[in-house]
Amino acid sequence: MLLPVRCFSCGKVLGHLWDQYDERQKSGEDAGEILTDLKIERYCCRRMFVSHVELIDDVAPFSTTREI
């Protein structure tokens, strides 16, 4: 789905960094270097980015109302 706005463990706001991280990762940069450049140093916050799976495109077709 979508990246949570805050880290589950510490509560740091992370949602605004996802677009930068995603673009740089798709261009081939190392995830660890990207997170360090974005000043995300805590393990709990880094986990939020590294373990995130983008599923919104897979789930969106099922979100429409169906007639019975």
PDB file of N, CA, C and O in Angstrom:
ATOM      1  N   MET A   1       0.839  -1.177   0.000  1.00  0.00           N
ATOM      2  CA  MET A   1       0.000   0.000   0.000  1.00  0.00           C
ATOM      3  C   MET A   1       0.886   1.243   0.000  1.00  0.00           C
ATOM      4  O   MET A   1       1.898   1.273  -0.700  1.00  0.00           O
ATOM      5  N   LEU A   2       0.538   2.233   0.744  1.00  0.00           N
ATOM      6  CA  LEU A   2       1.314   3.460   0.805  1.00  0.00           C
ATOM      7  C   LEU A   2       2.225   3.424   2.020  1.00  0.00           C
ATOM      8  O   LEU A   2       1.897   2.812   3.037  1.00  0.00           O
ATOM      9  N   LEU A   3       3.372   4.085   1.909  1.00  0.00           N
ATOM     10  CA  LEU A   3       4.292   4.163   3.038  1.00  0.00           C
ATOM     11  C   LEU A   3       3.617   4.918   4.176  1.00  0.00           C
ATOM     12  O   LEU A   3       3.042   5.981   3.945  1.00  0.00           O
ATOM     13  N   PRO A   4       3.671   4.400   5.388  1.00  0.00           N
ATOM     14  CA  PRO A   4       3.090   5.126   6.514  1.00  0.00           C
ATOM     15  C   PRO A   4       3.755   6.498   6.693  1.00  0.00           C
ATOM     16  O   PRO A   4       4.935   6.662   6.385  1.00  0.00           O
ATOM     17  N   VAL A   5       3.008   7.465   7.184  1.00  0.00           N
ATOM     18  CA  VAL A   5       3.522   8.815   7.361  1.00  0.00           C
ATOM     19  C   VAL A   5       4.591   8.851   8.441  1.00  0.00           C
ATOM     20  O   VAL A   5       5.565   9.594   8.328  1.00  0.00           O
ATOM     21  N   ARG A   6       4.413   8.047   9.492  1.00  0.00           N
ATOM     22  CA  ARG A   6       5.367   8.033  10.603  1.00  0.00           C
ATOM     23  C   ARG A   6       5.937   6.637  10.803  1.00  0.00           C
ATOM     24  O   ARG A   6       5.319   5.636  10.442  1.00  0.00           O
ATOM     25  N   CYS A   7       7.130   6.593  11.386  1.00  0.00           N
ATOM     26  CA  CYS A   7       7.757   5.325  11.742  1.00  0.00           C
ATOM     27  C   CYS A   7       6.915   4.657  12.825  1.00  0.00           C
ATOM     28  O   CYS A   7       6.445   5.320  13.750  1.00  0.00           O
ATOM     29  N   PHE A   8       6.726   3.344  12.709  1.00  0.00           N
ATOM     30  CA  PHE A   8       5.912   2.629  13.689  1.00  0.00           C
ATOM     31  C   PHE A   8       6.539   2.641  15.076  1.00  0.00           C
ATOM     32  O   PHE A   8       5.815   2.669  16.071  1.00  0.00           O
ATOM     33  N   SER A   9       7.851   2.621  15.169  1.00  0.00           N
ATOM     34  CA  SER A   9       8.530   2.505  16.459  1.00  0.00           C
ATOM     35  C   SER A   9       8.781   3.836  17.143  1.00  0.00           C
ATOM     36  O   SER A   9       8.429   4.004  18.311  1.00  0.00           O
ATOM     37  N   CYS A  10       9.381   4.786  16.438  1.00  0.00           N
ATOM     38  CA  CYS A  10       9.795   6.030  17.087  1.00  0.00           C
ATOM     39  C   CYS A  10       8.891   7.221  16.784  1.00  0.00           C
ATOM     40  O   CYS A  10       8.924   8.214  17.510  1.00  0.00           O
ATOM     41  N   GLY A  11       8.087   7.141  15.729  1.00  0.00           N
ATOM     42  CA  GLY A  11       7.157   8.217  15.416  1.00  0.00           C
ATOM     43  C   GLY A  11       7.722   9.316  14.539  1.00  0.00           C
ATOM     44  O   GLY A  11       7.045  10.321  14.318  1.00  0.00           O
ATOM     45  N   LYS A  12       8.943   9.165  14.026  1.00  0.00           N
ATOM     46  CA  LYS A  12       9.529  10.186  13.169  1.00  0.00           C
ATOM     47  C   LYS A  12       8.741  10.273  11.862  1.00  0.00           C
ATOM     48  O   LYS A  12       8.341   9.250  11.307  1.00  0.00           O
ATOM     49  N   VAL A  13       8.520  11.483  11.375  1.00  0.00           N
ATOM     50  CA  VAL A  13       7.778  11.692  10.134  1.00  0.00           C
ATOM     51  C   VAL A  13       8.665  11.296   8.959  1.00  0.00           C
ATOM     52  O   VAL A  13       9.773  11.811   8.808  1.00  0.00           O
ATOM     53  N   LEU A  14       8.167  10.366   8.115  1.00  0.00           N
ATOM     54  CA  LEU A  14       8.947   9.840   7.002  1.00  0.00           C
ATOM     55  C   LEU A  14       8.235   9.931   5.657  1.00  0.00           C
ATOM     56  O   LEU A  14       8.883   9.807   4.619  1.00  0.00           O
ATOM     57  N   GLY A  15       6.957  10.139   5.646  1.00  0.00           N
ATOM     58  CA  GLY A  15       6.164  10.061   4.429  1.00  0.00           C
ATOM     59  C   GLY A  15       6.619  10.985   3.320  1.00  0.00           C
ATOM     60  O   GLY A  15       6.495  10.638   2.145  1.00  0.00           O
ATOM     61  N   HIS A  16       7.139  12.145   3.657  1.00  0.00           N
ATOM     62  CA  HIS A  16       7.541  13.114   2.646  1.00  0.00           C
ATOM     63  C   HIS A  16       8.832  12.723   1.925  1.00  0.00           C
ATOM     64  O   HIS A  16       9.181  13.342   0.920  1.00  0.00           O
ATOM     65  N   LEU A  17       9.538  11.721   2.412  1.00  0.00           N
ATOM     66  CA  LEU A  17      10.802  11.296   1.816  1.00  0.00           C
ATOM     67  C   LEU A  17      10.647  10.135   0.834  1.00  0.00           C
ATOM     68  O   LEU A  17      11.602   9.788   0.140  1.00  0.00           O
ATOM     69  N   TRP A  18       9.473   9.538   0.767  1.00  0.00           N
ATOM     70  CA  TRP A  18       9.294   8.344  -0.045  1.00  0.00           C
ATOM     71  C   TRP A  18       9.538   8.588  -1.534  1.00  0.00           C
ATOM     72  O   TRP A  18      10.183   7.769  -2.189  1.00  0.00           O
ATOM     73  N   ASP A  19       9.042   9.688  -2.077  1.00  0.00           N
ATOM     74  CA  ASP A  19       9.201   9.952  -3.508  1.00  0.00           C
ATOM     75  C   ASP A  19      10.674  10.060  -3.897  1.00  0.00           C
ATOM     76  O   ASP A  19      11.096   9.514  -4.916  1.00  0.00           O
ATOM     77  N   GLN A  20      11.448  10.766  -3.084  1.00  0.00           N
ATOM     78  CA  GLN A  20      12.881  10.893  -3.358  1.00  0.00           C
ATOM     79  C   GLN A  20      13.567   9.538  -3.301  1.00  0.00           C
ATOM     80  O   GLN A  20      14.371   9.198  -4.169  1.00  0.00           O
ATOM     81  N   TYR A  21      13.244   8.770  -2.272  1.00  0.00           N
ATOM     82  CA  TYR A  21      13.846   7.448  -2.114  1.00  0.00           C
ATOM     83  C   TYR A  21      13.491   6.547  -3.291  1.00  0.00           C
ATOM     84  O   TYR A  21      14.366   5.873  -3.835  1.00  0.00           O
ATOM     85  N   ASP A  22      12.243   6.526  -3.686  1.00  0.00           N
ATOM     86  CA  ASP A  22      11.767   5.651  -4.757  1.00  0.00           C
ATOM     87  C   ASP A  22      12.429   5.996  -6.092  1.00  0.00           C
ATOM     88  O   ASP A  22      12.870   5.102  -6.814  1.00  0.00           O
ATOM     89  N   GLU A  23      12.498   7.286  -6.422  1.00  0.00           N
ATOM     90  CA  GLU A  23      13.122   7.710  -7.678  1.00  0.00           C
ATOM     91  C   GLU A  23      14.597   7.324  -7.725  1.00  0.00           C
ATOM     92  O   GLU A  23      15.084   6.810  -8.732  1.00  0.00           O
ATOM     93  N   ARG A  24      15.295   7.577  -6.632  1.00  0.00           N
ATOM     94  CA  ARG A  24      16.727   7.284  -6.601  1.00  0.00           C
ATOM     95  C   ARG A  24      16.990   5.783  -6.623  1.00  0.00           C
ATOM     96  O   ARG A  24      17.971   5.335  -7.217  1.00  0.00           O
ATOM     97  N   GLN A  25      16.129   5.009  -5.986  1.00  0.00           N
ATOM     98  CA  GLN A  25      16.306   3.561  -5.988  1.00  0.00           C
ATOM     99  C   GLN A  25      16.063   2.990  -7.380  1.00  0.00           C
ATOM    100  O   GLN A  25      16.783   2.094  -7.818  1.00  0.00           O
ATOM    101  N   LYS A  26      15.054   3.503  -8.074  1.00  0.00           N
ATOM    102  CA  LYS A  26      14.765   3.042  -9.433  1.00  0.00           C
ATOM    103  C   LYS A  26      15.872   3.419 -10.411  1.00  0.00           C
ATOM    104  O   LYS A  26      16.047   2.758 -11.435  1.00  0.00           O
ATOM    105  N   SER A  27      16.622   4.478 -10.101  1.00  0.00           N
ATOM    106  CA  SER A  27      17.732   4.869 -10.969  1.00  0.00           C
ATOM    107  C   SER A  27      18.976   4.011 -10.727  1.00  0.00           C
ATOM    108  O   SER A  27      19.966   4.133 -11.450  1.00  0.00           O
ATOM    109  N   GLY A  28      18.926   3.143  -9.709  1.00  0.00           N
ATOM    110  CA  GLY A  28      20.009   2.188  -9.500  1.00  0.00           C
ATOM    111  C   GLY A  28      20.919   2.471  -8.326  1.00  0.00           C
ATOM    112  O   GLY A  28      21.906   1.759  -8.138  1.00  0.00           O
ATOM    113  N   GLU A  29      20.624   3.484  -7.528  1.00  0.00           N
ATOM    114  CA  GLU A  29      21.472   3.783  -6.374  1.00  0.00           C
ATOM    115  C   GLU A  29      21.267   2.751  -5.271  1.00  0.00           C
ATOM    116  O   GLU A  29      20.235   2.083  -5.208  1.00  0.00           O
ATOM    117  N   ASP A  30      22.257   2.634  -4.412  1.00  0.00           N
ATOM    118  CA  ASP A  30      22.197   1.719  -3.278  1.00  0.00           C
ATOM    119  C   ASP A  30      21.242   2.270  -2.218  1.00  0.00           C
ATOM    120  O   ASP A  30      21.288   3.456  -1.890  1.00  0.00           O
ATOM    121  N   ALA A  31      20.383   1.405  -1.687  1.00  0.00           N
ATOM    122  CA  ALA A  31      19.376   1.834  -0.712  1.00  0.00           C
ATOM    123  C   ALA A  31      20.015   2.414   0.545  1.00  0.00           C
ATOM    124  O   ALA A  31      19.519   3.400   1.090  1.00  0.00           O
ATOM    125  N   GLY A  32      21.092   1.825   1.004  1.00  0.00           N
ATOM    126  CA  GLY A  32      21.762   2.320   2.208  1.00  0.00           C
ATOM    127  C   GLY A  32      22.312   3.720   2.038  1.00  0.00           C
ATOM    128  O   GLY A  32      22.205   4.550   2.940  1.00  0.00           O
ATOM    129  N   GLU A  33      22.902   3.985   0.880  1.00  0.00           N
ATOM    130  CA  GLU A  33      23.447   5.321   0.612  1.00  0.00           C
ATOM    131  C   GLU A  33      22.336   6.363   0.501  1.00  0.00           C
ATOM    132  O   GLU A  33      22.490   7.495   0.958  1.00  0.00           O
ATOM    133  N   ILE A  34      21.231   5.976  -0.102  1.00  0.00           N
ATOM    134  CA  ILE A  34      20.105   6.897  -0.238  1.00  0.00           C
ATOM    135  C   ILE A  34      19.584   7.287   1.139  1.00  0.00           C
ATOM    136  O   ILE A  34      19.363   8.466   1.414  1.00  0.00           O
ATOM    137  N   LEU A  35      19.390   6.300   1.998  1.00  0.00           N
ATOM    138  CA  LEU A  35      18.859   6.570   3.332  1.00  0.00           C
ATOM    139  C   LEU A  35      19.820   7.425   4.150  1.00  0.00           C
ATOM    140  O   LEU A  35      19.386   8.278   4.924  1.00  0.00           O
ATOM    141  N   THR A  36      21.109   7.204   3.985  1.00  0.00           N
ATOM    142  CA  THR A  36      22.097   8.021   4.689  1.00  0.00           C
ATOM    143  C   THR A  36      22.050   9.458   4.176  1.00  0.00           C
ATOM    144  O   THR A  36      22.126  10.394   4.972  1.00  0.00           O
ATOM    145  N   ASP A  37      21.925   9.652   2.860  1.00  0.00           N
ATOM    146  CA  ASP A  37      21.825  10.995   2.289  1.00  0.00           C
ATOM    147  C   ASP A  37      20.561  11.712   2.753  1.00  0.00           C
ATOM    148  O   ASP A  37      20.565  12.928   2.945  1.00  0.00           O
ATOM    149  N   LEU A  38      19.482  10.955   2.933  1.00  0.00           N
ATOM    150  CA  LEU A  38      18.220  11.540   3.404  1.00  0.00           C
ATOM    151  C   LEU A  38      18.200  11.740   4.917  1.00  0.00           C
ATOM    152  O   LEU A  38      17.197  12.179   5.479  1.00  0.00           O
ATOM    153  N   LYS A  39      19.312  11.417   5.569  1.00  0.00           N
ATOM    154  CA  LYS A  39      19.490  11.566   7.025  1.00  0.00           C
ATOM    155  C   LYS A  39      18.524  10.690   7.824  1.00  0.00           C
ATOM    156  O   LYS A  39      17.977  11.112   8.842  1.00  0.00           O
ATOM    157  N   ILE A  40      18.329   9.469   7.341  1.00  0.00           N
ATOM    158  CA  ILE A  40      17.537   8.480   8.065  1.00  0.00           C
ATOM    159  C   ILE A  40      18.531   7.495   8.658  1.00  0.00           C
ATOM    160  O   ILE A  40      19.047   6.626   7.955  1.00  0.00           O
ATOM    161  N   GLU A  41      18.800   7.630   9.954  1.00  0.00           N
ATOM    162  CA  GLU A  41      19.872   6.865  10.570  1.00  0.00           C
ATOM    163  C   GLU A  41      19.392   5.772  11.518  1.00  0.00           C
ATOM    164  O   GLU A  41      20.106   4.793  11.735  1.00  0.00           O
ATOM    165  N   ARG A  42      18.213   5.917  12.079  1.00  0.00           N
ATOM    166  CA  ARG A  42      17.713   4.902  13.011  1.00  0.00           C
ATOM    167  C   ARG A  42      17.315   3.640  12.265  1.00  0.00           C
ATOM    168  O   ARG A  42      16.772   3.703  11.163  1.00  0.00           O
ATOM    169  N   TYR A  43      17.589   2.499  12.874  1.00  0.00           N
ATOM    170  CA  TYR A  43      17.253   1.222  12.242  1.00  0.00           C
ATOM    171  C   TYR A  43      15.753   1.079  12.025  1.00  0.00           C
ATOM    172  O   TYR A  43      15.317   0.540  11.008  1.00  0.00           O
ATOM    173  N   CYS A  44      14.971   1.558  12.973  1.00  0.00           N
ATOM    174  CA  CYS A  44      13.523   1.407  12.841  1.00  0.00           C
ATOM    175  C   CYS A  44      12.997   2.204  11.651  1.00  0.00           C
ATOM    176  O   CYS A  44      12.091   1.745  10.956  1.00  0.00           O
ATOM    177  N   CYS A  45      13.551   3.386  11.407  1.00  0.00           N
ATOM    178  CA  CYS A  45      13.108   4.217  10.290  1.00  0.00           C
ATOM    179  C   CYS A  45      13.594   3.650   8.960  1.00  0.00           C
ATOM    180  O   CYS A  45      12.867   3.678   7.967  1.00  0.00           O
ATOM    181  N   ARG A  46      14.818   3.139   8.943  1.00  0.00           N
ATOM    182  CA  ARG A  46      15.357   2.551   7.723  1.00  0.00           C
ATOM    183  C   ARG A  46      14.537   1.329   7.320  1.00  0.00           C
ATOM    184  O   ARG A  46      14.329   1.060   6.137  1.00  0.00           O
ATOM    185  N   ARG A  47      14.080   0.603   8.324  1.00  0.00           N
ATOM    186  CA  ARG A  47      13.255  -0.577   8.063  1.00  0.00           C
ATOM    187  C   ARG A  47      11.983  -0.212   7.317  1.00  0.00           C
ATOM    188  O   ARG A  47      11.519  -0.975   6.470  1.00  0.00           O
ATOM    189  N   MET A  48      11.415   0.951   7.624  1.00  0.00           N
ATOM    190  CA  MET A  48      10.175   1.371   6.987  1.00  0.00           C
ATOM    191  C   MET A  48      10.348   1.498   5.470  1.00  0.00           C
ATOM    192  O   MET A  48       9.427   1.185   4.716  1.00  0.00           O
ATOM    193  N   PHE A  49      11.504   1.947   5.024  1.00  0.00           N
ATOM    194  CA  PHE A  49      11.759   2.107   3.598  1.00  0.00           C
ATOM    195  C   PHE A  49      12.168   0.801   2.941  1.00  0.00           C
ATOM    196  O   PHE A  49      11.657   0.445   1.879  1.00  0.00           O
ATOM    197  N   VAL A  50      13.087   0.089   3.569  1.00  0.00           N
ATOM    198  CA  VAL A  50      13.651  -1.106   2.955  1.00  0.00           C
ATOM    199  C   VAL A  50      12.612  -2.226   2.847  1.00  0.00           C
ATOM    200  O   VAL A  50      12.622  -2.982   1.875  1.00  0.00           O
ATOM    201  N   SER A  51      11.729  -2.338   3.818  1.00  0.00           N
ATOM    202  CA  SER A  51      10.768  -3.434   3.821  1.00  0.00           C
ATOM    203  C   SER A  51       9.437  -3.088   3.151  1.00  0.00           C
ATOM    204  O   SER A  51       8.554  -3.941   3.058  1.00  0.00           O
ATOM    205  N   HIS A  52       9.283  -1.848   2.685  1.00  0.00           N
ATOM    206  CA  HIS A  52       8.019  -1.431   2.080  1.00  0.00           C
ATOM    207  C   HIS A  52       7.837  -2.053   0.697  1.00  0.00           C
ATOM    208  O   HIS A  52       8.768  -2.072  -0.108  1.00  0.00           O
ATOM    209  N   VAL A  53       6.638  -2.560   0.427  1.00  0.00           N
ATOM    210  CA  VAL A  53       6.287  -3.120  -0.872  1.00  0.00           C
ATOM    211  C   VAL A  53       5.127  -2.304  -1.431  1.00  0.00           C
ATOM    212  O   VAL A  53       4.086  -2.176  -0.787  1.00  0.00           O
ATOM    213  N   GLU A  54       5.303  -1.760  -2.612  1.00  0.00           N
ATOM    214  CA  GLU A  54       4.287  -0.915  -3.235  1.00  0.00           C
ATOM    215  C   GLU A  54       3.190  -1.791  -3.845  1.00  0.00           C
ATOM    216  O   GLU A  54       3.408  -2.426  -4.878  1.00  0.00           O
ATOM    217  N   LEU A  55       2.016  -1.829  -3.214  1.00  0.00           N
ATOM    218  CA  LEU A  55       0.916  -2.669  -3.665  1.00  0.00           C
ATOM    219  C   LEU A  55      -0.301  -1.885  -4.141  1.00  0.00           C
ATOM    220  O   LEU A  55      -1.301  -2.486  -4.534  1.00  0.00           O
ATOM    221  N   ILE A  56      -0.238  -0.565  -4.115  1.00  0.00           N
ATOM    222  CA  ILE A  56      -1.420   0.231  -4.421  1.00  0.00           C
ATOM    223  C   ILE A  56      -1.943  -0.035  -5.833  1.00  0.00           C
ATOM    224  O   ILE A  56      -3.155  -0.019  -6.048  1.00  0.00           O
ATOM    225  N   ASP A  57      -1.053  -0.279  -6.799  1.00  0.00           N
ATOM    226  CA  ASP A  57      -1.494  -0.550  -8.173  1.00  0.00           C
ATOM    227  C   ASP A  57      -2.198  -1.898  -8.285  1.00  0.00           C
ATOM    228  O   ASP A  57      -3.060  -2.076  -9.147  1.00  0.00           O
ATOM    229  N   ASP A  58      -1.841  -2.847  -7.425  1.00  0.00           N
ATOM    230  CA  ASP A  58      -2.481  -4.161  -7.438  1.00  0.00           C
ATOM    231  C   ASP A  58      -3.838  -4.147  -6.743  1.00  0.00           C
ATOM    232  O   ASP A  58      -4.733  -4.904  -7.119  1.00  0.00           O
ATOM    233  N   VAL A  59      -4.002  -3.294  -5.733  1.00  0.00           N
ATOM    234  CA  VAL A  59      -5.215  -3.265  -4.927  1.00  0.00           C
ATOM    235  C   VAL A  59      -6.254  -2.293  -5.491  1.00  0.00           C
ATOM    236  O   VAL A  59      -7.452  -2.504  -5.297  1.00  0.00           O
ATOM    237  N   ALA A  60      -5.834  -1.258  -6.168  1.00  0.00           N
ATOM    238  CA  ALA A  60      -6.730  -0.199  -6.639  1.00  0.00           C
ATOM    239  C   ALA A  60      -7.908  -0.713  -7.498  1.00  0.00           C
ATOM    240  O   ALA A  60      -9.021  -0.217  -7.326  1.00  0.00           O
ATOM    241  N   PRO A  61      -7.714  -1.678  -8.409  1.00  0.00           N
ATOM    242  CA  PRO A  61      -8.864  -2.134  -9.209  1.00  0.00           C
ATOM    243  C   PRO A  61      -9.992  -2.745  -8.372  1.00  0.00           C
ATOM    244  O   PRO A  61     -11.139  -2.782  -8.818  1.00  0.00           O
ATOM    245  N   PHE A  62      -9.683  -3.213  -7.188  1.00  0.00           N
ATOM    246  CA  PHE A  62     -10.690  -3.848  -6.348  1.00  0.00           C
ATOM    247  C   PHE A  62     -11.382  -2.878  -5.413  1.00  0.00           C
ATOM    248  O   PHE A  62     -12.254  -3.284  -4.645  1.00  0.00           O
ATOM    249  N   SER A  63     -11.013  -1.599  -5.458  1.00  0.00           N
ATOM    250  CA  SER A  63     -11.588  -0.630  -4.531  1.00  0.00           C
ATOM    251  C   SER A  63     -12.883   0.008  -5.057  1.00  0.00           C
ATOM    252  O   SER A  63     -13.487   0.818  -4.353  1.00  0.00           O
ATOM    253  N   THR A  64     -13.320  -0.334  -6.266  1.00  0.00           N
ATOM    254  CA  THR A  64     -14.559   0.228  -6.787  1.00  0.00           C
ATOM    255  C   THR A  64     -15.749  -0.513  -6.213  1.00  0.00           C
ATOM    256  O   THR A  64     -15.636  -1.674  -5.821  1.00  0.00           O
ATOM    257  N   THR A  65     -16.869   0.146  -6.165  1.00  0.00           N
ATOM    258  CA  THR A  65     -18.085  -0.446  -5.637  1.00  0.00           C
ATOM    259  C   THR A  65     -18.659  -1.424  -6.651  1.00  0.00           C
ATOM    260  O   THR A  65     -18.781  -1.107  -7.834  1.00  0.00           O
ATOM    261  N   ARG A  66     -19.006  -2.600  -6.184  1.00  0.00           N
ATOM    262  CA  ARG A  66     -19.580  -3.607  -7.065  1.00  0.00           C
ATOM    263  C   ARG A  66     -21.080  -3.704  -6.852  1.00  0.00           C
ATOM    264  O   ARG A  66     -21.568  -3.602  -5.726  1.00  0.00           O
ATOM    265  N   GLU A  67     -21.801  -3.902  -7.938  1.00  0.00           N
ATOM    266  CA  GLU A  67     -23.244  -4.104  -7.835  1.00  0.00           C
ATOM    267  C   GLU A  67     -23.506  -5.591  -7.695  1.00  0.00           C
ATOM    268  O   GLU A  67     -22.853  -6.405  -8.348  1.00  0.00           O
ATOM    269  N   ILE A  68     -24.455  -5.948  -6.850  1.00  0.00           N
ATOM    270  CA  ILE A  68     -24.756  -7.363  -6.605  1.00  0.00           C
ATOM    271  C   ILE A  68     -25.885  -7.812  -7.482  1.00  0.00           C
ATOM    272  O   ILE A  68     -26.287  -8.975  -7.424  1.00  0.00           O
TER     273      ILE A  68
END
